[in-house]
Amino acid sequence: MTLAIIFVVFAVLALVLILRVTVSRALQVSSRDNVTPGIEPLDVEAFRNLVDASENAYLHRRLPAPEFRRVQRERLRAAAAYIRVSGRNAAILVTISQAALTSSDSQTVEAARQLIDSALLLRRNAAFALLRIYVGLAWPTIGLSAAPVLLGYERLNGCAMLLGRLQNPTVPVRISVRS
């Protein structure tokens, strides 16, 4: 019995270690990140619809259980794709804003700092949301809470637009698609 408890404790500690390493690697922004492809615009309204709790409740009420689980898994995969794009965009914006930190204009430097803070927070929230989605793929009836990612992306959009206007007022900066 004691040996079984030791194995369970060891397994839990190993799982925590693996998750910590995975999340910390997902949050790192290295110079190896490919900035050349640029930012991929994200359809925020479609993303909002995918993670809307009332939409999930409606589907749960209207669809038979097996069909709901199938549809919910598809919706979770789509939400994961949106979250991965938002994380990549945030990584690109961190790189761009780090270059803006060397500016002589104090407003530009402050906007760059806000953008870095927002982007790093979004990347952290995206890593945790992806973890919840992967759990949700196994149990699709569990609710998805991607609101921190959605709200963080909207804030990131505002910060990116501010920094873009300060650096080059003639070129519009947009990281989301208008609907």
Backbone bond lengths (Angstrom), bond angles and torsions (degrees), N, CA, C in turn:
res aa  C-N    CA-C-N  psi(-1)  N-CA   C-N-CA  omega(-1)  CA-C   N-CA-C  phi
1 M - - - 1.444 - - 1.525 110.42 -
2 T 1.319 117.28 -44.17 1.454 121.65 179.76 1.527 110.74 -64.76
3 L 1.317 117.28 -38.02 1.452 121.51 178.36 1.525 110.76 -64.15
4 A 1.311 117.52 -38.41 1.468 121.53 177.99 1.523 110.80 -64.86
5 I 1.312 117.02 -40.54 1.473 120.89 178.34 1.524 110.17 -65.05
6 I 1.317 117.03 -40.38 1.463 120.49 178.35 1.525 110.12 -63.15
7 F 1.329 117.89 -42.52 1.467 121.04 178.21 1.527 111.72 -63.81
8 V 1.314 117.41 -39.96 1.466 121.00 179.25 1.528 110.10 -65.18
9 V 1.316 117.19 -45.34 1.464 121.37 178.72 1.535 109.94 -61.92
10 F 1.324 116.04 -44.00 1.462 120.31 178.35 1.529 110.93 -61.64
11 A 1.320 117.71 -42.61 1.466 121.36 179.90 1.524 111.39 -64.30
12 V 1.333 117.19 -40.68 1.466 120.75 178.38 1.525 110.12 -65.24
13 L 1.317 117.36 -43.71 1.464 120.19 178.17 1.527 111.51 -63.21
14 A 1.313 117.06 -39.83 1.463 120.51 177.71 1.527 110.88 -64.46
15 L 1.321 117.40 -40.54 1.462 121.07 178.07 1.525 110.80 -63.65
16 V 1.316 117.10 -43.43 1.468 120.94 178.08 1.532 110.33 -61.81
17 L 1.313 117.37 -42.49 1.461 121.17 178.66 1.528 111.15 -62.90
18 I 1.316 116.80 -44.63 1.463 120.77 179.66 1.526 110.52 -62.97
19 L 1.321 117.60 -44.35 1.467 120.58 178.87 1.520 111.24 -64.12
20 R 1.312 117.05 -39.81 1.467 119.99 179.73 1.526 111.38 -63.90
21 V 1.325 117.11 -43.64 1.458 120.60 178.75 1.524 110.36 -64.97
22 T 1.323 117.08 -41.99 1.455 121.19 -179.82 1.514 111.26 -62.97
23 V 1.316 117.47 -47.26 1.463 121.20 -179.25 1.521 110.53 -66.14
24 S 1.330 118.15 -41.86 1.465 119.02 -179.03 1.521 111.36 -66.52
25 R 1.315 118.34 -35.89 1.468 119.90 176.58 1.517 111.03 -69.84
26 A 1.318 117.26 -34.71 1.463 119.83 178.50 1.518 111.36 -68.40
27 L 1.328 117.31 -28.09 1.459 120.81 -178.22 1.521 112.91 -85.52
28 Q 1.333 118.27 -16.39 1.453 120.24 -177.57 1.517 110.16 -70.71
29 V 1.310 114.82 139.40 1.460 121.42 174.72 1.513 105.56 -116.34
30 S 1.309 116.12 111.37 1.456 118.75 -178.00 1.517 110.04 -108.64
31 S 1.304 115.37 167.66 1.454 119.92 178.28 1.520 110.70 -71.80
32 R 1.324 117.19 -11.68 1.458 119.85 178.37 1.518 111.94 -78.50
33 D 1.349 118.20 -14.23 1.457 119.67 177.01 1.510 108.62 -58.53
34 N 1.301 115.70 133.94 1.455 120.48 -175.63 1.517 109.63 -80.95
35 V 1.324 117.23 108.83 1.454 122.29 -178.06 1.523 110.60 -90.34
36 T 1.321 118.16 -16.19 1.462 120.49 -174.49 1.517 114.64 -62.76
37 P 1.345 121.28 -36.25 1.459 117.76 179.75 1.526 112.91 -64.45
38 G 1.313 117.97 -23.51 1.453 120.74 178.91 1.509 112.49 85.51
39 I 1.304 113.41 -175.05 1.453 120.99 -176.24 1.519 109.71 -83.79
40 E 1.315 115.34 135.02 1.459 121.55 177.13 1.528 107.99 -96.06
41 P 1.342 117.52 115.82 1.478 118.87 -179.13 1.526 110.99 -61.07
42 L 1.311 115.10 144.76 1.455 122.57 -176.80 1.519 109.13 -115.82
43 D 1.324 116.88 132.07 1.466 121.45 176.92 1.524 108.01 -80.92
44 V 1.319 116.02 97.70 1.458 121.90 -173.96 1.526 111.37 -66.31
45 E 1.316 117.69 -37.42 1.470 119.79 -179.60 1.530 111.38 -66.15
46 A 1.320 117.41 -40.76 1.469 119.95 177.34 1.527 110.26 -65.88
47 F 1.328 116.59 -39.69 1.456 120.90 177.41 1.525 110.34 -63.68
48 R 1.331 116.37 -43.30 1.472 120.99 178.59 1.534 110.07 -60.01
49 N 1.317 117.47 -41.47 1.465 121.54 179.33 1.536 110.95 -64.27
50 L 1.321 116.59 -39.16 1.468 119.88 -179.70 1.523 112.94 -64.26
51 V 1.305 117.11 -35.61 1.460 119.82 -174.63 1.522 113.10 -102.16
52 D 1.316 116.95 8.24 1.464 121.69 -179.23 1.528 110.07 -70.56
53 A 1.323 116.06 123.34 1.469 121.38 -178.43 1.520 111.40 -65.67
54 S 1.336 118.25 -35.92 1.464 119.84 -179.96 1.529 110.70 -68.80
55 E 1.324 117.19 -33.15 1.468 120.67 176.14 1.530 110.08 -66.24
56 N 1.325 116.67 -41.64 1.470 120.36 177.12 1.528 110.79 -63.66
57 A 1.332 116.94 -41.28 1.465 120.57 179.17 1.527 110.58 -64.70
58 Y 1.326 116.67 -39.90 1.461 120.75 178.31 1.532 110.48 -62.13
59 L 1.325 116.25 -46.89 1.469 119.50 178.95 1.525 111.14 -63.50
60 H 1.308 117.08 -38.29 1.460 121.33 179.80 1.532 111.06 -63.36
61 R 1.338 116.19 -39.08 1.476 120.07 178.99 1.523 111.88 -71.88
62 R 1.322 117.84 -36.37 1.459 121.72 -171.11 1.522 115.51 -89.52
63 L 1.314 117.74 -24.62 1.462 120.11 -174.80 1.520 111.28 -104.37
64 P 1.331 116.17 147.28 1.470 118.79 172.01 1.536 109.15 -62.05
65 A 1.314 116.50 152.97 1.468 122.02 -173.33 1.531 113.57 -53.25
66 P 1.336 120.13 -47.97 1.479 118.51 -178.99 1.535 112.26 -64.00
67 E 1.331 115.86 -39.09 1.462 119.14 179.74 1.532 110.97 -70.16
68 F 1.333 116.74 -37.06 1.460 119.76 177.02 1.523 110.67 -61.37
69 R 1.336 117.29 -43.76 1.459 120.08 -179.91 1.529 110.90 -62.68
70 R 1.334 116.93 -39.82 1.465 120.47 178.87 1.530 110.77 -65.33
71 V 1.325 116.60 -46.86 1.464 121.23 179.71 1.522 110.41 -64.67
72 Q 1.315 116.32 -41.29 1.464 119.74 -179.12 1.527 111.18 -64.59
73 R 1.319 117.02 -37.81 1.479 119.36 177.20 1.523 110.52 -64.35
74 E 1.327 117.50 -39.76 1.468 120.47 176.82 1.524 110.72 -63.76
75 R 1.318 116.52 -42.13 1.464 120.57 178.32 1.529 111.08 -64.59
76 L 1.324 117.04 -38.72 1.461 120.79 177.81 1.528 111.09 -65.35
77 R 1.324 117.54 -40.42 1.469 120.18 177.30 1.528 110.76 -63.86
78 A 1.325 116.54 -40.76 1.466 120.06 177.66 1.529 110.79 -65.35
79 A 1.324 117.26 -42.05 1.466 120.69 177.79 1.524 110.37 -63.00
80 A 1.328 117.45 -38.30 1.462 120.81 177.74 1.527 110.43 -62.77
81 A 1.317 116.91 -38.69 1.467 119.99 177.61 1.527 110.75 -63.62
82 Y 1.327 117.13 -43.18 1.466 120.61 177.58 1.535 110.51 -62.55
83 I 1.312 116.57 -41.36 1.459 120.52 -178.14 1.523 110.73 -67.57
84 R 1.330 117.52 -38.61 1.463 119.96 177.21 1.530 110.81 -64.24
85 V 1.332 117.19 -41.11 1.469 120.27 177.29 1.523 110.53 -62.64
86 S 1.331 116.95 -43.06 1.466 119.13 179.70 1.528 110.71 -63.15
87 G 1.312 118.19 -37.68 1.464 121.30 177.27 1.519 112.35 -66.01
88 R 1.334 117.02 -41.97 1.469 119.91 177.30 1.522 110.86 -64.42
89 N 1.334 116.31 -43.13 1.469 119.62 177.85 1.524 110.73 -60.24
90 A 1.316 116.58 -41.25 1.463 120.24 179.21 1.529 110.48 -62.90
91 A 1.328 117.28 -40.16 1.469 120.32 178.80 1.525 110.78 -63.18
92 I 1.301 116.99 -41.67 1.467 120.83 178.31 1.525 110.42 -64.07
93 L 1.332 116.47 -41.93 1.458 120.01 -179.67 1.526 112.16 -67.94
94 V 1.317 117.98 -31.15 1.468 120.16 174.87 1.521 109.21 -62.90
95 T 1.323 116.70 -45.07 1.454 120.88 -179.92 1.527 111.25 -62.59
96 I 1.322 116.23 -43.45 1.466 120.80 179.52 1.523 110.42 -65.20
97 S 1.315 116.95 -43.97 1.464 119.49 -177.02 1.525 112.20 -72.74
98 Q 1.325 118.22 -26.95 1.460 119.46 174.85 1.527 110.51 -64.00
99 A 1.319 116.57 -36.31 1.463 119.98 176.35 1.525 110.58 -67.42
100 A 1.336 117.09 -32.21 1.465 120.71 -179.20 1.521 112.34 -74.87
101 L 1.316 117.89 -15.40 1.467 120.59 178.94 1.529 112.70 -65.26
102 T 1.316 117.06 -18.79 1.469 120.83 -179.31 1.524 112.35 -86.51
103 S 1.307 117.61 2.04 1.461 121.49 -178.12 1.531 110.58 -67.10
104 S 1.308 114.79 154.14 1.472 119.71 177.84 1.530 111.47 -86.37
105 D 1.325 117.23 -12.64 1.461 121.93 179.89 1.530 109.47 -84.83
106 S 1.341 116.13 123.22 1.465 120.07 -176.60 1.532 111.97 -66.88
107 Q 1.331 118.06 -32.65 1.470 120.24 177.85 1.522 110.78 -66.12
108 T 1.309 116.88 -40.00 1.464 121.15 178.59 1.523 110.61 -65.16
109 V 1.317 116.77 -42.59 1.467 120.59 179.25 1.527 110.39 -63.65
110 E 1.325 117.54 -42.75 1.470 120.73 178.86 1.526 110.97 -65.10
111 A 1.333 116.80 -41.84 1.467 120.17 177.76 1.527 110.47 -63.85
112 A 1.329 117.02 -37.78 1.468 120.66 177.89 1.519 110.73 -65.30
113 R 1.326 117.39 -40.50 1.469 120.42 178.12 1.530 111.05 -64.06
114 Q 1.327 116.49 -42.94 1.466 119.57 177.73 1.518 110.92 -62.74
115 L 1.316 116.42 -39.93 1.463 120.22 179.13 1.523 111.04 -65.17
116 I 1.317 117.23 -41.81 1.475 120.38 177.98 1.522 110.24 -62.32
117 D 1.324 116.72 -45.95 1.467 120.01 179.45 1.524 111.38 -60.30
118 S 1.322 116.50 -45.79 1.471 120.57 -179.63 1.524 111.24 -64.80
119 A 1.333 116.58 -41.30 1.463 120.29 -178.18 1.528 111.56 -67.46
120 L 1.320 117.41 -41.74 1.467 119.43 179.34 1.526 111.60 -67.39
121 L 1.332 116.41 -38.55 1.463 119.95 176.38 1.527 110.36 -64.01
122 L 1.323 116.88 -41.58 1.465 120.58 178.20 1.526 110.98 -62.94
123 R 1.308 116.92 -42.17 1.470 119.44 179.48 1.529 111.06 -62.49
124 R 1.331 117.01 -40.31 1.467 119.94 177.54 1.524 110.65 -64.25
125 N 1.331 116.29 -47.31 1.466 119.76 179.44 1.524 111.47 -63.64
126 A 1.320 117.09 -35.39 1.462 120.42 178.41 1.528 110.97 -65.82
127 A 1.325 116.97 -40.05 1.468 119.69 178.60 1.520 110.90 -62.40
128 F 1.330 116.95 -43.37 1.461 119.75 179.03 1.525 111.64 -69.62
129 A 1.322 117.60 -36.82 1.462 120.40 178.43 1.525 110.57 -65.39
130 L 1.326 117.28 -38.66 1.470 119.57 176.66 1.520 111.22 -63.93
131 L 1.316 116.25 -38.14 1.458 119.23 176.40 1.521 110.66 -61.48
132 R 1.345 116.66 -44.49 1.470 120.13 178.40 1.527 111.21 -64.55
133 I 1.325 117.17 -35.77 1.458 119.88 178.81 1.521 110.50 -65.93
134 Y 1.324 117.50 -42.69 1.456 119.82 -179.91 1.528 111.19 -64.27
135 V 1.312 117.01 -34.81 1.470 119.99 173.32 1.529 108.92 -67.44
136 G 1.331 116.72 -40.95 1.460 121.25 179.15 1.514 113.51 -63.87
137 L 1.328 117.95 -27.82 1.460 120.02 176.46 1.518 110.90 -65.90
138 A 1.325 117.02 -31.44 1.463 120.69 176.92 1.522 110.61 -77.89
139 W 1.334 116.76 -38.36 1.468 122.40 179.08 1.527 108.71 -126.11
140 P 1.335 118.32 84.36 1.463 121.00 -173.16 1.524 115.07 -67.11
141 T 1.322 118.63 -12.22 1.464 119.13 179.06 1.526 112.00 -80.86
142 I 1.342 117.26 -10.88 1.461 120.96 176.21 1.521 107.76 -72.07
143 G 1.303 117.25 135.70 1.458 121.08 -179.02 1.522 112.38 -69.51
144 L 1.318 115.64 149.33 1.457 122.21 178.64 1.519 108.89 -102.14
145 S 1.305 116.28 130.56 1.457 120.51 177.13 1.516 108.50 -118.89
146 A 1.319 116.39 90.92 1.459 121.44 177.89 1.520 110.74 -107.93
147 A 1.330 116.87 15.91 1.466 120.60 -179.40 1.528 112.25 -59.03
148 P 1.342 120.05 -39.55 1.473 117.79 177.88 1.529 112.81 -60.71
149 V 1.326 117.31 -35.03 1.460 120.09 178.98 1.525 109.88 -70.19
150 L 1.315 116.67 -44.48 1.459 120.92 -179.63 1.525 111.26 -62.93
151 L 1.314 117.14 -48.08 1.464 120.66 178.40 1.527 111.38 -64.93
152 G 1.317 116.24 -39.73 1.465 120.20 177.92 1.512 112.14 -64.16
153 Y 1.340 116.79 -36.65 1.461 119.69 179.45 1.524 110.64 -69.20
154 E 1.320 116.51 -38.49 1.462 119.12 177.81 1.534 110.53 -65.24
155 R 1.324 116.93 -39.70 1.470 120.00 176.65 1.523 110.26 -66.24
156 L 1.323 116.57 -41.42 1.456 121.29 178.36 1.522 110.64 -60.04
157 N 1.314 116.33 -40.04 1.459 121.39 178.06 1.529 110.45 -59.54
158 G 1.326 116.52 -45.45 1.463 120.32 178.84 1.518 112.32 -63.67
159 C 1.329 116.99 -42.83 1.467 120.49 179.37 1.529 111.15 -65.62
160 A 1.330 116.95 -39.82 1.469 120.57 179.03 1.521 110.83 -65.96
161 M 1.331 116.41 -39.47 1.462 119.43 178.29 1.523 110.57 -64.85
162 L 1.332 118.17 -40.47 1.465 121.83 178.99 1.523 110.85 -62.97
163 L 1.335 116.86 -48.99 1.456 119.85 179.70 1.529 110.61 -62.75
164 G 1.316 116.81 -40.95 1.462 120.21 178.69 1.520 112.17 -61.58
165 R 1.341 116.31 -42.69 1.479 119.56 178.62 1.518 111.12 -65.42
166 L 1.330 117.42 -36.83 1.461 120.23 179.83 1.528 111.59 -69.95
167 Q 1.326 117.26 -36.84 1.456 120.53 -178.10 1.529 112.23 -79.65
168 N 1.316 116.90 -41.80 1.459 120.83 -177.41 1.526 108.19 -149.18
169 P 1.316 118.07 93.02 1.466 121.02 -174.42 1.525 115.14 -64.69
170 T 1.321 118.57 -17.48 1.461 120.25 -176.60 1.529 113.19 -87.47
171 V 1.321 117.58 -15.04 1.467 121.04 -177.62 1.527 109.40 -107.61
172 P 1.360 117.91 117.84 1.467 119.28 178.44 1.530 111.36 -72.00
173 V 1.314 115.17 142.35 1.459 121.79 177.34 1.515 107.68 -114.45
174 R 1.325 116.45 125.01 1.461 120.44 179.30 1.518 107.95 -144.44
175 I 1.325 115.88 129.14 1.469 120.26 178.07 1.525 110.64 -113.40
176 S 1.332 116.72 9.44 1.463 120.13 175.67 1.517 108.29 -132.72
177 V 1.322 115.05 156.90 1.454 121.69 -178.91 1.520 108.92 -91.63
178 R 1.306 116.33 135.74 1.463 119.02 174.11 1.508 109.00 -75.01
179 S 1.320 114.67 144.60 1.469 117.60 177.66 1.499 110.50 -119.20
